[in-house]
């Protein structure tokens, strides 16, 4: 499927919130550039999200469970 057509037909939930988070991510990348380890970007993004009053949970634990098949 053509990516541009797919995006036009898709409705985004929480569009304004997604836009705000993407803006924070792009600003961090613009400021820091490339070449750092993931932890550096994570810390910078946490600070940027706090500055923008965007609620987030850092390093949220995911609980996975095995699915038993018979």
Secondary structure, DSSP 8 states (H G I E B T S, - for coil): --HHHHHHH---TTHHHHHHHHHHHHHHHHHH-S---HHHHHHHHHHHHHHTT----TT-----------
